[in-house]
Every structure is written in C-alpha cells, then in structure tokens.
Amino acid sequence: MDTLTQKVLGMFEHWRKETLDLHELFEAGGNDADARLAVFDTVERLVREGFLEERGNDFYALTEAGKRAAQEIKVSVNDEDSQ
C-alpha cells in the first residue's frame, strides 16, 4: 500500500473521528496543491475500492474493509516503532 493511501486511512485515527471532511483529509498531503490533488484522487480511488464511503457534503467514513486496512497500518507502524 502506498504512503499516501496509508496517510489518508490513518487520518481517521489521527483525528479520532468516525467521519472526516475532505479538507481534513487534505492534511495528508500538506500544503502543496499537487499533493492535495493526489489526496483527492486517492480518496476517490478508496471509495471505488470500497475502503471509504461518501457520507454527503464532502464527508467520508471508513468502511469495514477500510477499518481493517487502517488497523493493519497502525499495527505495522507500531511494529516498526518497536524495532
């Protein structure tokens, strides 16, 4: 899984929220306009792949598959931190 996808999925844990709006998700790309466009493309792909679901008004939530993927990222990061 690419780094940007990991960052987008990890934003839900970072913000400790069930749903995030697109502007919060843009934080995964920082302040760079091209990076924010890449975040938008990643969010759209994650919706198509079933990891995120649209909740209306630019809000998104993790699906069950997204929650599992985010948990795997968290476990992977924690494993790396303990080494």
C-alpha positions as CSV (number, residue, x, y, z in Angstrom):
1,M,0.0,0.0,0.0
2,D,1.5,3.4,-1.0
3,T,2.4,6.0,1.6
4,L,-0.4,8.5,0.6
5,T,-3.1,5.8,0.9
6,Q,-1.7,4.9,4.4
7,K,-1.8,8.6,5.4
8,V,-5.4,9.0,4.2
9,L,-6.6,5.9,6.0
10,G,-4.5,6.9,9.1
11,M,-6.2,10.4,9.3
12,F,-9.3,8.8,10.9
13,E,-7.1,7.6,13.8
14,H,-5.2,10.8,13.9
15,W,-8.3,12.9,14.2
16,R,-10.1,10.3,16.3
17,K,-13.3,10.7,14.3
18,E,-15.8,8.4,12.6
19,T,-16.2,10.8,9.6
20,L,-13.8,13.3,8.1
21,D,-14.5,16.0,5.6
22,L,-12.3,16.4,2.5
23,H,-10.5,19.4,4.0
24,E,-9.3,17.3,7.0
25,L,-8.2,14.6,4.6
26,F,-6.2,17.1,2.6
27,E,-3.9,17.4,5.6
28,A,-2.4,14.1,4.5
29,G,-1.0,16.0,1.5
30,G,0.3,19.0,3.4
31,N,0.1,22.5,1.9
32,D,1.3,21.5,-1.6
33,A,-1.5,21.9,-4.2
34,D,-0.3,18.9,-6.2
35,A,-0.2,16.8,-3.1
36,R,-3.7,17.8,-2.2
37,L,-4.9,16.8,-5.7
38,A,-3.2,13.5,-5.2
39,V,-5.1,13.1,-1.9
40,F,-8.4,13.8,-3.7
41,D,-7.5,11.2,-6.3
42,T,-6.6,8.7,-3.5
43,V,-9.9,9.4,-1.7
44,E,-11.9,8.8,-4.9
45,R,-10.0,5.5,-5.5
46,L,-10.6,4.4,-2.0
47,V,-14.3,5.0,-2.4
48,R,-14.3,2.9,-5.7
49,E,-12.3,0.2,-4.0
50,G,-14.7,0.0,-1.0
51,F,-12.4,1.3,1.7
52,L,-14.2,4.7,2.2
53,E,-17.8,5.6,1.8
54,E,-19.2,9.0,1.0
55,R,-21.5,10.5,3.6
56,G,-22.5,13.6,1.7
57,N,-21.2,17.2,1.7
58,D,-17.6,16.1,1.2
59,F,-17.7,13.8,4.3
60,Y,-16.1,10.3,4.2
61,A,-16.1,7.4,6.6
62,L,-14.1,4.2,6.7
63,T,-16.0,1.0,5.6
64,E,-15.4,-2.2,7.4
65,A,-12.7,-3.0,4.9
66,G,-11.2,0.5,5.4
67,K,-11.2,-0.1,9.2
68,R,-9.3,-3.4,8.8
69,A,-6.8,-1.7,6.4
70,A,-6.3,1.2,8.8
71,Q,-5.8,-1.2,11.7
72,E,-3.2,-3.1,9.7
73,I,-1.3,0.1,9.0
74,K,-1.4,1.0,12.7
75,V,-0.1,-2.4,13.7
76,S,2.6,-2.2,11.0
77,V,3.7,1.3,12.2
78,N,3.8,0.1,15.8
79,D,5.9,-2.9,14.8
80,E,8.4,-0.6,13.1
81,D,8.5,1.7,16.1
82,S,9.4,-1.2,18.5
83,Q,12.4,-2.2,16.4
